[in-house]
Amino acid sequence: PLLRAVVLATVGVVLARLARRLVGRLARSASAQTRILLQRAAAWTLLGVFAVSALRELGFDFTVILGAAGILTAAAAFASQTSASNVISGLFLGAEGSVRIGDVITVDGVTGEVLAIDLLSTRLRTFDNLMVRIPNETMVKADITNLNRFPIRRYDLRVGVAYASDIEHVRKVLMEVADRDPSILEEPAPLIIAQGFGPSSIDLQLSVWARREAYLEVRNAVQRKVKEAFDREGIEIPFPQVAVHARDGSDGPSPP
């Protein structure tokens, strides 16, 4: 029995590798994620079948074990249903192509780089170097924001200036900041959008475009350069102020 079990296990490993290669060749036209998922599904299925056969040769009676544990059977059925849902969802993710390995995405409030799209889950690495595992079923149902799918991104800086400010002068200063930064793209051109009258300021939005690789650098630099330019030009950035008026209670009724 031991020899037969070893032979079955060896054959299973060999066939799993062959199935992985065969599926890879047949699925050349599919996306990389879909091809990887199909290869893993075929390999693990064959390994599972031959592993069970090898254990039976060694005397393991799975029928008795599962029959003696009804709770375990129900749990296995539930887990199988969940696993099947995750596998199918993973295939949908790969076929759709909205998420690829190396993309930076935000899903359920978590932002990170996609490390792998496996059979059951997708793994992300956050910017503080944490690994987050998200079930593929959750990935399909959730709203996903892909931060680096397109080659350029827009950064919007909202700034408020005092009501006494010359708005045309403010617009000119903001455009000069954008024009002098070599990391900001000329096309699409920088844009200034009026945001309305705030409680303490006139609010404007400076929108600039940058290449994906330079986005973080532009985001940090624009805020600093706008502040420096406003200080140099004497443009005030007001802060919220609250006026408190105290009444003299001498004219009112006397306390009891």
GICORNOR-V734173 format. One line per field, one symbol per residue. ss: DSSP state (@ for helix, = for strand, . for the rest). phi: phi as a letter, one per 40 degrees, with the letter a starting at -180 (. if undefined). A space follows every 10 residues. Layout:
ss = ???
phi = ???
This chain:
ss = .@@@@@@@@@ @@@@@@@@@@ @@@@@@.... .@@@@@@@@@ @@@@@@@@@@ @@@@@@@... .@@@@@@..@ @@@@@@@@@@ @@@@@@@@@@ @@@@@@.... ...====..= =======... ======.... =====@@@@@ @..===.... .========= =.....@@@@ @@@@@@@@@@ ...=...... =======... .========= =@@@@@@@@@ @@@@@@@@@@ @@@....... ........@@ @.....
phi = .ccccccccc cccccccccc ccccccbccc cccccccccc cccccccccc cccccccchc bcccccccbc cccccccccc cccccccccc ccccccgcbb chcbbbafgb bacccabccb abbbbcccgb cbbbdccccc cccbbccbcc cbbbbbbcbb bccccccccc cccccccccc ccccccbccd bbbcbhccdb accbbcbbba cdcbccccdc cccccccccc cccgccbcbd bbcbbccccc cccccc
